[in-house]
Amino acid sequence: MRRARVGVLISGRGSNLQALIDACARPEYPAEIACVISNVADVHGLQRARHAGLPAYAVAHGAFATRDSFDAAMDAILRKAEVEIVCLAGFMRVLSDRFVDGWRGRLINIHPSLLPAFKGLDVYRRILEAGVRISGCTVHFVVPELDSGAIVAQAAVPVRPGDSEDALATRTLAAEHRLYPLALKLLAEGRVRLGNGRAIYNEIDGADGELFSPSPSLSGE
C-alpha cells in the first residue's frame, strides 16, 4: 500500500501530533509522517517526534526578517522531505498567502470549534460567553482567510452547565485526537478533495442521527 507523505507543523506540546503519530504507526493507515517542524525550539512536540524516530526541525520565526522568508524555509524542508500533505497541529503562526497557495488542497488545520462559528483565538471563552450548548472541532482546508477554508470533517461535544474553559478544552481535545487522524485518512485516500472552494467527497457515509444537548432522555419521553 502506498502511503502519503505528511509534514506536520507545530508550536507547542504536540498532542494532536501524537494522535497522528499513533495513527500512522498502524500498518493499514494510508499516511506516514515524513517530518515535523516547530517554529518554537525545545517544545514538547519536538520531543514526541524525535521519540517516534521522525525527522524534527526547529525553525524559529524570529530569526527571519519577513513572514515570506520564514515560510520559504519551512517550505524547503517540506519539499526536500517529499511531503504531499501538510497538517497544522497547534501551529500558532499565520501563514503567508504564497505558502498557502503553494499547498492549496493539500494543507489542513484543526480548529477547536464548529466552524464557521468562533473563528480565531480565545475560542473557549467566547463559546462559554455565548451560552451555546453544543460545540466541537473542525478539520478544514487552509486558505488565506483565517479559519475560512472548506470543511473536511467535524466532531461535536456538549457544553455542560458550569463548564470552565479548561473543562471544555479537555473534552474538545479528546474529540480532536479522534477527528484529525480520520480527516487525514480521507485526504490521503483521495476520498475528499478541494474543488471550487468546497470539500468534494467520494464514497463518504454521513451521520444519519441527530445530536442533542441536553439529552432528550431528560424529558422522560
FENWODA-V224412 format. One record per residue. PSI is psi in degrees with one decimal (none if undefined). OMEGA is omega in degrees with one decimal (* if undefined). NEAR is the number of other C-alpha atoms within 10 Angstrom. Layout:
# FENWODA-V224412
[[PSI	OMEGA	NEAR] [PSI	OMEGA	NEAR]]
This chain:
# FENWODA-V224412
[[128.5	176.7	8] [135.4	-178.3	10] [132.6	178.2	15] [139.7	-179.9	20] [128.9	-170.3	19] [138.1	169.1	26] [136.9	-178.2	24] [128.0	177.8	29] [130.1	-176.5	27] [167.8	173.7	26] [-4.6	-172.3	23] [-133.0	-169.7	20] [-23.1	171.5	17] [37.5	179.2	23] [-37.2	175.1	19] [-34.0	172.1	25] [-44.3	-179.4	27] [-38.4	177.0	17] [-38.5	177.9	18] [-39.2	176.3	25] [-45.8	-179.0	20] [-40.6	179.2	14] [-44.6	-177.4	22] [-16.9	177.8	19] [-14.9	178.6	13] [129.9	-173.8	11] [-24.8	-178.7	11] [-4.6	-177.4	10] [137.8	-170.0	20] [17.4	-179.2	19] [157.1	174.7	27] [146.9	-179.3	23] [119.8	-178.1	24] [-29.1	177.9	20] [158.1	176.2	24] [133.6	179.3	25] [131.4	173.2	25] [140.6	175.3	26] [0.3	178.3	22] [128.3	-179.9	19] [152.7	170.8	16] [23.5	174.4	13] [158.8	-176.1	16] [-29.1	178.9	15] [-36.8	177.0	27] [-36.3	176.4	26] [-40.1	177.1	15] [-45.7	-178.5	19] [-47.3	-177.8	22] [-35.7	177.0	15] [-32.6	178.1	9] [1.6	178.7	13] [24.2	-177.2	10] [144.9	172.2	17] [125.0	-175.0	15] [133.0	-173.8	20] [137.6	169.8	19] [117.3	178.2	17] [93.9	-173.8	18] [120.4	-176.7	14] [-27.2	-179.0	19] [-14.4	-179.6	11] [-1.1	-176.1	10] [143.0	-175.8	13] [-28.8	-176.6	9] [161.6	175.8	12] [-39.8	-179.3	16] [-40.7	-178.7	15] [-36.2	175.3	14] [-47.7	179.7	19] [-36.7	178.9	21] [-35.7	178.1	15] [-42.5	176.6	13] [-42.4	-179.2	20] [-39.7	-179.7	16] [-40.7	177.9	11] [-44.5	-179.2	17] [-44.1	-179.2	23] [-41.2	179.8	11] [-34.7	179.2	10] [2.9	179.7	16] [40.8	179.2	15] [140.9	177.9	20] [-30.0	-179.2	17] [136.3	177.3	24] [128.5	177.6	24] [124.4	171.6	26] [121.6	-176.5	22] [82.6	-174.7	26] [34.1	178.9	21] [113.6	-168.4	20] [45.5	174.4	14] [141.6	173.8	14] [125.8	-177.6	12] [150.5	178.3	17] [154.3	177.3	18] [-36.7	-179.1	14] [-44.4	179.2	13] [-47.3	-178.2	18] [-44.6	-179.8	18] [-35.2	-179.4	14] [-23.3	179.8	12] [18.0	-175.7	17] [132.1	-178.8	17] [-6.3	-179.8	23] [14.8	-176.5	21] [118.1	-177.3	23] [157.7	-177.6	26] [154.4	172.9	24] [134.9	-175.6	27] [140.3	-172.9	24] [47.5	171.3	25] [171.3	174.3	24] [88.6	178.6	20] [147.0	13.2	20] [8.3	178.1	12] [143.4	171.8	11] [54.2	172.0	19] [161.2	172.2	16] [-150.1	-173.2	12] [176.7	179.9	10] [41.4	-171.7	11] [-49.1	-173.9	17] [-39.7	177.6	21] [-45.0	-177.5	15] [-35.2	176.6	14] [-47.3	-178.7	19] [-38.8	178.2	19] [-32.3	-179.2	9] [-19.5	177.9	10] [20.0	179.2	11] [154.8	-177.2	13] [-19.4	177.1	15] [127.4	173.7	17] [-153.9	-179.9	23] [-150.2	-179.2	22] [159.5	-173.7	23] [134.1	166.3	26] [128.5	-175.8	30] [154.9	170.2	26] [141.8	-179.3	27] [131.5	173.9	26] [168.7	-178.3	23] [-33.2	179.0	16] [130.2	-172.5	9] [126.3	174.0	11] [35.3	-174.8	22] [4.0	-176.9	16] [165.8	-178.8	22] [139.4	-176.3	23] [128.1	177.5	24] [-46.7	-176.3	25] [152.4	178.3	20] [153.0	172.7	22] [139.7	-178.6	18] [145.0	172.8	17] [147.8	178.8	21] [147.5	169.2	19] [113.6	-171.2	22] [148.9	176.4	16] [133.0	179.4	10] [6.2	178.7	9] [139.5	166.3	13] [168.8	175.7	14] [-39.9	-178.8	15] [-41.4	-179.3	11] [-44.4	179.1	14] [-38.3	179.0	22] [-41.8	179.7	17] [-43.7	-179.9	12] [-40.5	-179.4	14] [-40.5	-178.9	23] [-37.2	177.5	19] [-38.2	176.8	15] [-38.4	178.1	19] [-40.8	-176.7	25] [-22.4	175.5	19] [-36.8	-173.2	15] [-42.1	-172.9	21] [-46.0	176.3	29] [-34.8	177.2	22] [-47.4	-178.3	19] [-42.8	178.4	22] [-39.1	178.3	27] [-44.7	179.8	20] [-42.6	-179.1	19] [-43.1	-178.4	23] [-32.0	180.0	23] [-2.9	-178.4	16] [20.1	-178.8	11] [-7.6	172.4	14] [144.0	177.4	22] [163.8	178.4	20] [127.1	178.5	19] [125.1	179.9	11] [38.0	175.8	7] [7.0	-179.7	14] [157.8	174.4	15] [125.5	-179.6	18] [124.0	-172.8	15] [150.5	175.8	16] [115.5	177.2	12] [52.2	176.9	7] [127.8	175.7	10] [122.2	177.8	7] [161.9	177.1	6] [133.9	-179.8	7] [-23.3	-175.5	6] [176.9	177.9	6] [155.8	178.8	5] [130.4	-178.4	13] [141.6	170.6	13] [114.0	1.7	14] [170.4	-179.9	14] [138.5	176.2	9] [-20.4	-179.7	10] [-20.1	179.1	8] [-19.3	-178.7	8] [-12.4	-178.9	7] [4.0	-179.7	5] [none	*	5]]
